[in-house]
Amino acid sequence: MNASDFHCVSWTVLLAIAPGIPVAAQEAVREPSDWLWNDPREVTIPGVTHHTLESQSMKRTVGFNVYLPRPYHDDPDRRFPVVYFLHGAGGTETSDAGLARLVDEEIQAGRIEPCIYVFPNGGKRSGYRDWQSGNVLSETLIMKELIPHVDREFRTIADRRQRGICGFSMGGGGALRLALKYPQHFCAAASLAAAIDDGAEGHAGENVFTYLQQNSEKIRSSLKLWMVVGDQDFLFSRHAPFVSELDQRDVSHSYRVLQGEGHNLGRYTEFSGVDMIRFLAAEIDSRPSGTAKEVRVWPADRPPPDARSLPVPEGIQHYRVHEALHGDSDDFGWLLGAAIVQHQGKLYASWGNSHRHENSADAHMRGRMSTDGGRTWSPPFAIAPAVSGEGRHAHGSFLSAGGRLYAFVSYHHGQGHQQLKTRLFLLDEKNESWTLVKDLIPGFYPMDQPQQLADGSWIMGGFDGDMRGAVAISDGDDILAPWRVRTIGDVPRGFETSIWVDGMEVTAFIRQSKKSEKGVVYLAAVVSGDGGESWDLGYQVEVPKSGLPSTDAKVYAGRLSSGQRYLIFNTPVDGDFTNRNALCMAVTACGESTFSNVFAIRTFGETAPRTQGQYKNHGWQYPYAHEHDGHLYVVYARAKEDCELSVIPVNSLEPTGVP
């Protein structure tokens, strides 16, 4: 390998973005329409092919090169990490693609794991920014168009932990700035002689210093940086202030100065290209493999709870939110999947409704609102209305965030959950109506309220289109951004999932039906150590060892303001693991993860269906809970007909030992 394989940017071109002259100030004298936005010159490097994207933002065809490692073609089911390399000023997608030769050599030698490299065309002198004039929108092109396009068209692992970005000169500065601005998209960024922003006031605050300050907490725990520059490079002086700021904010980075080197990509690649490639490979391959582990949540030396001797929380109150076939001037006789949330001083409850049978073609999500803590409720209203044909809305979950109330609603065809997806609805508070925002999560059925991980991303439990336990994770803290689904292994009859979140550790409680040798059904409890990303897809919970007997029914997990954790579930009655007549709540001591007591929420009573319907059965079932103002509001279905509410004072749930 030699330097001639790489594009060497001339001093004339480089000085077009001379230090101290912001890109915005030069827009008036530039005409980007004559820039070469599509450069399909052949690159004779194994695995490199040229592609184009019809850019809506730039209103033109934009080219990019993609390097695919040989295993990409050998294993059509395998997905790969991806790295984006941004070219320098005056370059194109083809001019700097020679780096792919080094990547291929490293992979073939077995020194790094196979990965995809993408070489975008960011514009001749764009700075990889959106210009105020609007005639160059390179940031939008890369972040909003190219990355989603690559994730759709190629078998990438489309999440932050498996995506890196790097570049040379203008591209190096762009890589650092984009990574700092969008830490939810990248786990690592690297630069060769980066054109780092010259001071914190440059580009109207659109610079690395601003984003380092704004996102330092997220960056500190989730983003690694690597930089090389020569001491004779005209961009050398730009690095010291930035490195000093990284040091002060305790952000992980590697910084190396090459003695006697000026601004030449070939020389940088010759001395540091392999190091950069290996750094990025190590970071995108650092996601723990098989971090899922099964945990015990009930003490081994204590007998499991008995449904007929459970204590009742002091001060618990029961209310009926909605009654089927009575008082509502409608004929909906089937109900399941209640959810509840407090928003702007009001309680909102929801459920899935059908006329007679579970998940029939008339299914949709309805709700009511209460202004007096759940004692009385408004007339029912539609959240996700019935749809024509085979499509149907079912139940879902709520999230009150940023002053808005969202409903995550499942949508599918047929009773087998074909074409499953989560749709996002938003409450119009002025008109007290709900509107569809977007189809948000393909292949996912939401089962509990989204919670935030330590890196700011949202995560919620549910199941996938194959009815396997799963979690959905947002791309950063933007609810509207893409979500990804992570399946929790091929757990036999283990699908409806609810979670605890502790920083980046996620505990998933998964509904089970498979019995032990003694005929006991135990709830599955599985922990992921990396924010729900890795559950080891080969992981099997043949017979769970949580120690907590449960019926074959949905559960709901959560954390109280007291520091206790809880799990609401149906405990078996007299050895019957299909009986749902005992709805109870297990709690831990403050800060603990093993349950130490179980309370009765609702046991026995009138739990038989009043009318016939497919899959109707006795019991209090499908719980969902939300804490507000010192009380836990628990909603659930009675006999898959009525929506019930139990209000429990949190201070009545102090563990007193196992009964």
Buried (B, 14 or more C-beta within 10 A) or exposed (E): EEBEBBBBBEEEBBEBBEEEEBBBEBBEEBEBEEBBBBBEEEBEBBBBEBBBBEBEBBEBEBBBBBBBBEEBEEEEEEBBBBBBBBBBBBBBBBBBBBBBBBBBBBBEEEEBBBBBBBBBBBBBBBBBBBBEEEEBBBBBBBBBBBBEBBBEEBBBBBBBBBBBBBBBBBBBBBBBBBBBBBBBBBBBBBBBBBBBBBEBEBBEEBBBBBBBEBBBEBBBBBBBBBBBBBEEBBBBEBBEBBBEBBEEEEBBBEBEBBEEBBBBBBBBBBBBBBBBBBBBBEBBBBBEEEBBEBBBBBBEEEEBBBBEEBEBBEEBEEBEBBBBBEEBEEEBBBBBBBBBBBBEEBBBBBBBBBBBBBBBBBBBBBBBBBEEBBEEBBEBBBBBEBBEEEBBBBBBBBBBBEEBBBBBBBBBBEBEBEEBBBBBBBBEEEEEEBEBBEEBBBBBBBBBBBBEBBBBBBBBBBBBBEBBBBBBBBBBBEBEBBBBBBBBBBBBEBBBBBBBBEEBBBBBBBBBBBEEEEEBBBBBBBBBBBBBBBBBEEBEBEBBBBBBBBBBBBBBBBBBEBEBBBBBBBBBBEEEBBBBBBBBBBBBBEEEBBBBBBBBBBBBEEBEBBEEBEEBBBBBBBBBBBBBEEBBBBBBBBBBBBBBBBBBBBBBBEBEEBB
